[in-house]
């Protein structure tokens, strides 16, 4: 029986290994096309969901690795699983096959770092319940759930449902996600199609940062085996049901968690423009190596949005100020002089910019479906002194406006941020103003009132249903801050309720 010699991590160690036909299942697996600077943790994270790993050799100069599972059954399960779900490290596909070697034996201890990492991660897997009884088998503990409970610590940037889907779908098919806030922490429940997918994701991602130095993932298995999602929106999603409505989840949902207010309150503004971030390093073996990260670019800290496909005949800076002001305090608006279908909207901070973008992108305004994206501009520049009168009129500074909804910390407005809807919430109504007067106000401005209802306990507020979401958007723009008597102005926002 011939023996072959393989270089280990430092290129000096020699291995004596027994050869067998490559097609025969083996405890030793051969991994190819790894990132050049792959870490031992990243390699092990692919294997630990399936069982204990006995030996690990990384050949960084060849972008390859060999690992020996504690049992052939675990190796077979791992190869079979990755045949149908190609694994990846940092978005780079990794190829796994049985090795011609039946076992790995080192002649000396120069590969100590890899073995120390191996022992630590094996111990961590046993401690967290990732291993089957005895630690030698497949590694899928009986009764574990395909649902993960995710807590995001050090939340310096907003973490959206889309971000979670992007991260976790690399490990298998994500069926459902529910996000919520509990004990002032952003949390999520995420259901995979298979428990093995959940095992793999937990082993790889627990303790890692989404962005550099912040947004740390803490992952456990949920006691739930199935999530009940009633609505598809930016807080919950059932990827198997495109027909679900976009309304809010009800607090009495069957999974028994306290759901957050829709919008800004779920992502408190923890950073602001022109303010540096101080991010302490997060302890933990998976994040201690600077290259072991999820490799996601943080969301732009810029608070400027690019709004495109506007109707230049109808849109003004004031119009955009009122509309985007539903989701944050607009500082400046600039309609581009040479491309009047485009505008820049500067919000108070990046959290508000994210909220406005998620709620207004794809909405219809003055007959056009608008697009809202993050701009590369850090601020909206005011026109220079030599600018013409028209160009100056296209740019407005609203930083001192009295109409900002969120300038008071802890304002109730943070709890009442909803997506555009055909039903408007009216407030600050004087007792002298009747239902008919309010209906006439909207009708005379060209809006068809379908239903109206005063709040029973507080007649200063009412709901008004219009013919469509687009009409409600235009009515809000036209009539928010409309003077109802000598010192009271109407306040208009979108409602989560219907009449």
C-alpha positions in Angstrom: 0.0 0.0 0.0 1.6 3.2 -1.1 1.6 6.3 1.1 1.5 9.9 0.0 2.8 13.0 1.7 0.8 16.2 2.1 2.0 19.6 3.3 0.0 21.0 6.2 -0.7 24.7 7.0 2.9 25.8 7.5 4.2 23.7 4.5 6.7 21.7 6.7 4.8 18.9 8.3 4.4 15.6 6.5 1.5 13.2 6.6 1.4 9.5 6.1 -2.0 8.4 4.8 -3.4 5.2 3.4 -4.9 5.4 0.0 -8.2 3.8 -1.2 -10.4 4.2 -4.2 -11.8 7.7 -4.3 -15.4 6.5 -5.0 -15.6 4.5 -1.7 -17.1 6.4 1.2 -14.5 7.4 3.7 -14.4 9.3 7.0 -11.8 11.6 5.4 -13.3 14.3 3.2 -11.5 16.5 0.7 -12.5 20.2 0.4 -11.5 22.2 -2.7 -11.7 25.8 -3.9 -11.6 27.3 -0.4 -10.8 31.1 0.0 -7.0 31.6 0.1 -7.0 32.9 3.7 -9.7 30.5 5.0 -9.7 29.9 8.7 -10.0 26.6 10.6 -13.2 27.9 12.1 -14.8 28.4 8.7 -13.8 24.9 7.5 -15.0 23.3 10.7 -18.4 25.1 10.6 -19.3 23.1 7.5 -18.7 19.8 9.2 -19.7 20.2 12.9 -23.5 20.1 12.3 -23.0 16.5 11.1 -20.8 15.2 13.9 -17.4 15.4 15.7 -14.3 16.1 13.6 -11.2 14.0 14.5 -8.5 15.7 12.4 -8.2 18.8 10.2 -5.5 19.8 7.8 -5.7 23.0 5.8 -3.6 23.4 2.6 -3.9 27.2 2.2 -1.4 27.4 -0.7 -3.6 25.0 -2.6 -7.0 26.3 -1.4 -7.8 22.9 -0.1 -8.4 21.1 3.2 -8.8 17.5 4.5 -10.9 16.7 7.5 -11.6 13.4 9.2 -15.0 12.8 10.7 -15.4 10.7 13.8 -17.6 8.2 12.0 -18.1 7.2 8.4 -21.9 7.7 8.9 -21.3 11.3 9.6 -19.1 11.7 6.6 -21.7 10.1 4.3 -24.5 12.3 5.7 -22.4 15.4 5.1 -21.5 14.5 1.5 -25.1 13.5 0.7 -26.4 16.8 2.2 -23.9 19.0 0.3 -24.6 17.2 -2.9 -28.0 18.8 -3.0 -27.1 22.1 -1.2 -23.7 23.3 -2.3 -21.9 24.9 0.7 -20.1 28.2 0.5 -17.6 30.2 2.5 -17.9 34.0 2.0 -20.2 33.5 -1.0 -17.6 31.2 -2.7 -18.8 27.7 -3.5 -16.8 24.9 -1.8 -16.6 21.4 -3.3 -16.6 18.4 -1.0 -15.9 14.7 -1.9 -14.7 11.5 -0.3 -10.9 11.4 0.0 -8.8 8.5 -1.2 -7.3 8.6 2.3 -8.9 6.4 5.0 -7.4 8.3 7.9 -5.1 11.3 8.6 -2.0 10.9 10.7 0.5 13.6 11.5 4.2 12.8 12.2 4.6 15.8 14.5 2.7 18.6 16.2 3.4 21.6 13.9 -0.3 21.8 13.1 -1.1 22.6 16.7 -3.2 25.7 15.9 -5.6 23.7 13.7 -5.9 21.0 16.4 -6.5 23.5 19.2 -9.3 25.1 17.1 -10.7 21.7 16.4 -10.8 20.7 20.1 -12.4 24.0 21.1 -15.1 23.9 18.4 -15.9 20.2 19.0 -16.3 21.1 22.7 -18.5 24.0 21.9 -20.7 21.8 19.6 -21.2 19.3 22.4 -21.9 22.0 24.9 -24.5 23.6 22.7 -26.3 20.4 22.0 -25.2 20.1 18.3 -24.0 16.6 18.7 -26.0 13.3 18.8 -25.7 11.0 21.8 -22.1 9.9 22.3 -20.8 12.5 19.9 -19.8 9.9 17.2 -22.9 9.9 15.1 -24.6 12.1 12.6 -24.7 15.1 14.9 -28.4 15.9 14.5 -29.8 15.9 18.0 -33.3 14.3 18.1 -36.2 16.7 18.5 -34.3 19.8 17.5 -36.3 22.3 15.5 -35.8 23.8 12.0 -36.7 27.2 13.6 -33.9 29.4 15.0 -34.3 32.2 17.5 -31.9 35.0 16.6 -31.0 37.9 18.8 -28.9 40.8 17.3 -26.7 42.5 19.9 -24.8 45.7 19.5 -27.4 47.0 17.0 -25.5 49.9 15.4 -27.2 49.5 12.0 -30.7 48.5 11.2 -31.0 44.8 10.4 -33.9 44.1 8.0 -35.8 41.0 7.2 -34.0 41.1 3.8 -30.6 41.1 5.4 -31.5 38.0 7.5 -32.8 36.2 4.5 -29.7 37.0 2.5 -27.4 35.7 5.3 -29.3 32.6 6.3 -30.3 31.4 2.8 -26.7 30.5 2.2 -27.2 27.5 4.4 -30.5 26.2 3.0 -34.0 27.0 2.1 -35.5 29.7 4.3 -39.3 29.3 4.5 -40.4 32.0 7.0 -39.1 34.9 9.0 -40.7 36.9 11.8 -38.9 39.9 13.3 -39.8 41.6 16.6 -38.5 43.5 19.5 -38.4 42.1 23.1 -36.7 43.6 26.1 -35.3 46.3 23.8 -33.5 43.8 21.7 -34.1 43.1 18.0 -35.0 39.5 17.5 -36.2 37.1 14.8 -37.6 33.7 14.4 -36.4 32.0 11.2 -37.7 28.7 9.8 -35.6 26.5 7.5 -37.0 23.7 5.4 -34.8 21.2 7.2 -33.3 20.8 10.7 -29.9 20.1 9.1 -30.0 23.6 7.5 -30.7 25.1 10.9 -27.9 23.1 12.5 -25.4 24.3 9.8 -26.5 28.0 10.1 -26.3 28.0 13.9 -22.9 26.3 13.9 -21.5 28.8 11.4 -23.1 32.1 12.4 -23.6 32.0 16.2 -21.4 34.7 17.6 -20.5 36.3 14.3 -21.0 40.0 13.4 -23.1 41.0 10.4 -21.1 44.2 10.0 -17.6 44.9 11.2 -17.6 45.2 15.0 -21.4 45.3 15.5 -24.7 43.6 15.0 -23.6 40.3 16.7 -25.8 37.2 16.1 -26.8 35.1 19.1 -28.6 32.0 17.8 -30.5 29.2 19.6 -33.0 26.6 18.5 -36.6 27.7 19.1 -39.1 25.6 20.9 -41.4 26.1 18.0 -41.3 23.7 15.0 -43.4 25.8 12.7 -44.0 29.5 12.3 -47.4 30.9 11.7 -47.0 34.0 9.4 -50.2 35.9 8.5 -48.7 38.8 6.6 -45.9 39.5 4.1 -44.3 42.8 4.9 -41.1 44.2 6.2 -41.5 42.6 9.6 -42.7 39.1 8.6 -42.5 37.0 5.5 -43.7 33.6 4.4 -41.6 32.8 1.3 -43.9 29.9 0.4 -47.0 32.1 0.2 -46.9 35.0 -2.2 -50.7 35.5 -1.7 -50.6 36.8 1.9 -51.7 40.4 2.6 -49.3 43.1 3.7 -51.2 44.1 6.8 -49.7 44.1 10.3 -49.3 41.0 12.4 -51.8 40.8 15.2 -50.4 40.8 18.8 -52.2 37.6 19.5 -50.2 35.6 16.9 -49.8 32.0 17.8 -46.0 32.1 18.3 -46.6 34.1 21.5 -44.2 37.0 21.2 -44.6 40.7 21.8 -44.5 42.3 18.4 -42.9 45.7 17.8 -44.4 48.9 16.7 -44.2 49.1 12.9 -41.2 51.1 11.9 -38.8 53.4 13.6 -39.4 52.2 17.2 -38.1 48.7 16.1 -34.8 50.4 15.1 -34.1 53.2 17.6 -31.7 55.8 16.0 -28.4 54.7 17.5 -26.2 56.7 15.2 -26.5 60.0 13.5 -24.9 61.8 10.6 -21.6 63.5 11.4 -21.2 61.3 14.5 -18.4 58.8 14.7 -19.2 55.2 15.9 -17.3 53.7 18.7 -17.5 49.9 18.3 -15.9 47.7 20.9 -14.7 44.3 19.7 -17.1 41.5 20.5 -15.5 38.5 22.3 -16.0 35.0 20.9 -13.9 32.6 18.8 -15.9 33.0 15.6 -15.3 36.8 15.5 -11.8 37.0 17.0 -10.3 36.5 13.5 -10.8 39.7 11.5 -11.4 37.7 8.3 -14.1 35.5 9.8 -17.0 37.7 9.1 -20.2 37.7 7.1 -18.5 40.0 4.6 -21.5 42.3 4.3 -21.0 46.0 3.6 -22.7 48.0 6.3 -25.6 50.1 5.2 -24.6 53.5 4.1 -24.5 55.9 7.1 -25.5 58.6 4.7 -29.0 59.8 5.2 -29.7 61.0 1.7 -32.2 59.2 -0.6 -32.4 59.3 -4.4 -36.0 59.4 -5.5 -36.5 58.7 -9.3 -39.3 58.4 -11.8 -41.2 61.4 -10.3 -43.8 63.3 -12.3 -42.0 66.6 -12.8 -45.3 68.4 -13.6 -46.7 67.9 -10.1 -43.8 67.2 -7.7 -42.3 70.1 -5.6 -39.8 70.1 -2.7 -42.7 70.7 -0.3 -44.6 67.7 -1.7 -41.6 65.4 -1.0 -41.0 67.0 2.4 -44.6 66.2 3.5 -44.6 62.7 2.1 -41.1 61.6 3.4 -41.8 63.4 6.6 -44.2 60.6 7.6 -41.1 58.4 8.1 -38.6 60.8 9.5 -37.6 64.5 9.8 -36.6 65.7 6.3 -33.8 68.2 6.4 -33.4 69.2 2.7 -35.0 68.4 -0.6 -33.4 69.0 -4.0 -35.1 68.3 -7.4 -32.4 68.0 -9.9 -32.3 70.9 -12.3 -31.4 69.0 -15.5 -33.4 65.8 -14.5 -36.5 67.0 -12.8 -37.9 63.4 -12.6 -35.1 62.8 -9.9 -34.8 64.3 -6.5 -32.5 64.0 -3.4 -34.1 63.9 0.0 -32.0 64.2 3.1 -33.4 62.7 6.3 -32.2 63.3 9.9 -30.3 60.0 10.1 -29.7 56.8 8.3 -32.4 54.9 10.3 -35.1 57.2 9.0 -33.7 57.0 5.5 -34.0 53.2 5.7 -37.6 53.5 6.9 -38.6 55.9 4.2 -37.0 53.8 1.5 -38.7 50.5 2.7 -42.1 52.1 2.9 -42.1 54.4 -0.2 -40.1 52.5 -2.8 -42.6 51.3 -5.4 -45.5 53.5 -4.4 -47.5 55.5 -7.0 -47.3 59.3 -6.8 -49.0 61.5 -9.3 -49.4 58.6 -11.7 -45.8 57.4 -11.6 -44.4 54.5 -9.7 -41.5 56.1 -7.8 -38.2 54.4 -6.9 -36.4 55.2 -3.7 -32.8 54.1 -3.1 -29.8 55.3 -1.0 -27.8 58.0 -2.6 -24.0 58.2 -2.6 -24.2 61.9 -1.6 -23.6 62.4 2.2 -25.6 65.7 2.2 -27.8 67.7 -0.1 -25.9 70.8 -1.1 -27.7 74.1 -1.1 -27.5 76.2 -4.4 -24.5 78.5 -4.7 -25.0 82.3 -4.8 -24.8 82.4 -8.6 -27.6 79.8 -9.2 -30.7 81.0 -11.1 -34.0 81.6 -9.5 -35.5 78.3 -10.9 -32.6 76.2 -9.6 -32.9 77.9 -6.2 -36.6 77.1 -6.1 -35.9 73.4 -6.7 -33.9 73.1 -3.4 -35.4 73.7 0.0 -33.9 73.6 3.5 -36.5 72.3 5.9 -34.2 71.8 8.9 -36.0 74.5 11.0 -39.5 73.4 10.0 -42.2 73.2 12.7 -43.7 70.2 10.9 -41.1 67.6 11.9 -42.9 64.7 13.5 -40.0 63.1 15.3 -38.0 65.9 16.9 -39.2 65.1 20.4 -37.5 62.0 21.9 -40.0 59.3 22.9 -42.7 60.9 20.8 -45.8 58.7 20.2 -45.3 59.3 16.5 -42.5 56.7 16.6 -45.2 54.1 17.5 -47.5 55.1 14.6 -45.4 54.6 11.5 -47.3 52.5 8.9 -47.0 51.8 5.2 -49.1 53.9 2.9 -52.7 52.8 2.9 -56.1 53.9 1.6 -57.2 54.8 5.2 -55.8 58.0 6.7 -55.5 58.8 10.4 -56.7 62.4 11.1 -55.8 64.2 14.3 -55.8 67.6 16.0 -59.4 68.1 14.9 -61.2 71.0 16.7 -64.5 70.2 18.4 -66.1 72.8 16.2 -65.4 70.8 13.0 -68.0 68.3 12.0 -67.8 65.1 10.0 -69.5 66.8 7.0 -67.0 69.6 7.1 -64.1 67.2 7.0 -65.6 65.2 4.2 -66.3 68.4 2.2 -62.7 69.5 2.8 -61.4 66.3 1.1 -64.0 66.3 -1.6 -63.4 69.9 -2.6 -59.7 69.0 -3.1 -60.7 66.2 -5.5 -60.6 63.1 -3.2 -63.4 60.6 -3.1 -64.3 59.8 0.5 -65.5 56.2 0.9 -65.9 56.0 4.7 -65.4 58.2 7.8 -65.4 57.5 11.5 -64.6 59.6 14.6 -62.7 57.8 17.4 -65.2 57.0 20.1 -63.0 58.0 23.1 -61.3 61.0 21.4 -63.2 63.1 18.9 -60.0 65.0 18.1 -59.1 61.9 15.9 -60.8 60.2 13.0 -60.3 57.6 10.2 -61.0 58.5 6.6 -61.0 55.9 3.8 -60.3 57.0 0.3 -60.6 55.2 -3.0 -57.0 54.0 -3.3 -53.6 54.2 -1.7 -52.4 56.6 -4.4 -55.3 58.9 -3.7 -54.5 58.7 0.1 -50.9 59.6 -0.5 -51.9 62.7 -2.5 -54.5 63.7 0.1 -51.9 63.5 2.8 -49.6 65.7 0.9 -52.3 68.2 0.1 -54.1 68.4 3.5 -51.5 67.7 6.2 -51.1 70.9 8.2 -54.3 72.4 6.7 -55.7 75.1 8.9 -59.0 74.1 10.4 -59.5 77.1 12.7 -57.5 80.1 13.8 -54.9 78.1 15.8 -55.4 74.4 14.9 -54.0 72.6 11.9 -55.0 69.1 10.7 -52.5 66.3 11.1 -52.6 63.5 8.6 -50.8 60.1 8.6 -51.4 56.6 7.3 -53.4 54.2 9.4 -53.0 50.5 10.0 -56.8 50.2 10.5 -59.7 50.0 8.1 -63.3 51.3 8.5 
